[in-house]
């Protein structure tokens, strides 16, 4: 029985040793991977900052364009009102002169 005990004890010791070796190697590799990431951290933050700045510029540009669109819509509405008034005046004068009536909806 002492022979069997020696083989079993040797096998258990070998398994524990192998497991310990694998665990130490993983810990060592993890440390190396962290170094790789740490070397590129500054570059990654610069890229993130650049993307954020670009996004802020695009957002500001979009907001400026929205303001311009609203302003232009207001100008177009004012011009439509002026056109309607001028058309009415023209139609009234045409009636008074006896000439053909101008209708903005008529086709040429």
Helices and strands as residue ranges (DSSP letters): H 2-97
